[in-house]
Amino acid sequence: MGLDSRNSDIIILGAGMIGLTQALALAAHGLQVAIIDRAEPADLLNPLGDARVSAINSASWKMFDAIGLADKLRPHGCDIEKILVNDGLKPGTLDFVPGEAEGPMGIMVENAVLRQLLFEAVRDHDHITLHMPAQVESYERGEHRVEVVLDNGEELSAPLLVAADGRGSRMREDAGIIMAHWQYDHSAIVCKIAHEKPHGNAAYELFFPSGPFAILPMLDDADGRHRSAVVWTVSRKDGPAFARINQRAFVAEMMKKTGGFLGAIELLTDRPTYPLGFHHSSHLTADRLVLIGDAGHGIHPIAGQGLNLGLRDVAALTECLVEGARTGLDLGDAQILARYDRWRSLDNMTVSAATDILTRLFGLPGETSSAIRRMGIGLVQRIPPLKARFMAEAKGETGDLPKLLRGELV
């Protein structure tokens, strides 16, 4: 735990996966960090019932390696050795398969496991102080510092406040940062399944007019059963009904979607349903305030890049703050914040827009739309430079990469 619970270099609001990673990345460079979250620590150490998984792309994995978490995560991660894309079950597959020397496309990790390991690392770090469960009673972003009063009476102070408090961010609202947002006519049903045939470390993205159906590889369980995670996108009006139908009918529908290529399927978890939307903030900074992760942007899970986009925020902000501190700047200096805002806003907007277009393109009904999609899939499959570009995007290795995403401390 930090030596001075009142004064820190950075205050982070939110102990989700992005907030915890941000704390570890800053602490790895010697900065003192305070984290505030309303959750009970026990809930983060034992997060039952979370069926969600995340694809950590190869660039994000390099950051976890640099900050000392990769070795703990490795036994829980399942390599994605190839990604197969199809328009439904029709002929014509686009396959992304890295070369032998390149390593996997990404690594699948259960959200509950990732959150638990991040929290344990944060809890045990000398440069990080946890204020949990606690909520912000009041705060002031002053000319020289941010002063925060918690609901338990504690007072915290730092030059900068980092908002990692999710898509309903109070800090973003209070700062008057404008956000573009809309709802898709989609809900995502998330569950884990066991299946008869091995997945071969392949991730499948099958596009149907009702929405994408993704099958993501997981490690076999202790009994040797083959497992995968499913993210099944359905129309918003059908989501609750699909999640409530009996297990046998639900599994029968999944068998239709897969065409049986995984053999017999068994449902392993509940089927939580999440409404899907898009949101993008006009700015990621205000006076002595920075937004990271879902507080600043949220996208459709069609490309599996939501968490990785937030981790890119973490890597870029860490570099801006650490380099700023080395040159003697106040950590809340407008120059540091402007650099972060420029760096991340364009990349976030580019990925968000591409994801939105992809969602709409693959959701168009009719045989003509399907024929156009299959033609596009075939073109990418046959043009090596184009295919290589898509693979680099999926691995998170394009654009102006922060040092952490190259596996280096700043």
Phi, psi and omega in degrees: 000152180295153183284325183242107185285347182270312185258129178227170172279325184219138169251128177249126176261111179121122180248040169281188184298323181287315180298318180294319179296320179299318179299315181294321180295318179290318180295328178297340179256014173088006180275147178271127187235138171247135178244134176242132175204148182280348184287153171283134177308323181300329180291328179281331179280340182219064186279088184285150168079007178272109183275357187282150174230161178231141174268108178272112184288170190296327179293316179297323179298323178298325177292316177300325177294315183296326182265009170087021183253343189299320182296326179285326181283328190309314182295343182259358186259143177249121181297139169262105184270343175201154176239126181246127183243132180220149168276096186060223179253020182282161180297154176103091183252138171262120182243131175253111182230113180290158176293162185302324184276355188272342185082175186290163175294328181182183181226127179276128177226138176292135182304319181299320180290315180299314181298319181296314181293322176298315182296318179298319179295320179293314182301326185267002186270132182295335184266005184237132176247129180260134174240089186213141348284136180203152176232156178283118177280314177204161178203159177220124174268092185276186182293325185246335183209166171257127178248128182235134173247127181269164182291347175265007177094348179294147178241131180238153181215140178198162177288341187213141175248126178254119180268111174238041189260026168082180188294337176266031188313118175294321183296321178296315180298313182299326181281353179072024179284126184284141181230128171276133180205149173206159178262139171275159175278045186226147164233150178251125172264127184242132178202171175243143182230155166254148182217154188293317184261147179294150181276348179063028180058030179257141170258132181249134174236105182254124184259121176242156179304330179283349180137165181288151177236109185252136175239120189241129188290141174233165176293150172300151178279183185298336179268005178083011178284138178286135184230150172216161171257146180240132169241106188251112181268124179233168178296148186304320183290333182271343186307303182300321181295317179298321182288343183258343182298157185294159188303318183298316179293321180296313179296322178298321177295320178294322178299321177297318182295323183272347184067013177081010186289348175259005183075201181297142184243141174233133179279129184255342188225177168294177183234067180298147181241134182237124174294143185252140179210178179234135169214145183211123182279145180293328176221157178253005182219156168214186181303118178054032179220137177229139175258136174227156176062217185296342176297333182253336185195151176210137186230167176294142182283012185306324182254002177065029187252005184302307180295318182296327177296319176294323179291331174293323174302313181303312183296317181292316181296319178302314181296316180298316183289315183294316179292324177296317180297322181293332178270006175087010180282148169300136184295342176261014183299140183300330180295318180296314184293323179294322178297315178299314182300315179296314185298314187271329186299315183294313181297314179300317182293320180298311180295318181298315181294317180298319179295319180296316180297316180300316180301315183288320181297314183281351178266359181287128182280169173100155182293326179297313179300318180297318180296320179295317179299316181295325176296316179297317178300317180296320179298312180298320181298326186266351183248099187307315181298322179292317179296319179298323179295315179297321179295318179297321177297315181297327181275355179076027188250024179248167175080191182277090188282129170299158183301321181300326180283354171259004177087016182242141169290156184289000000 
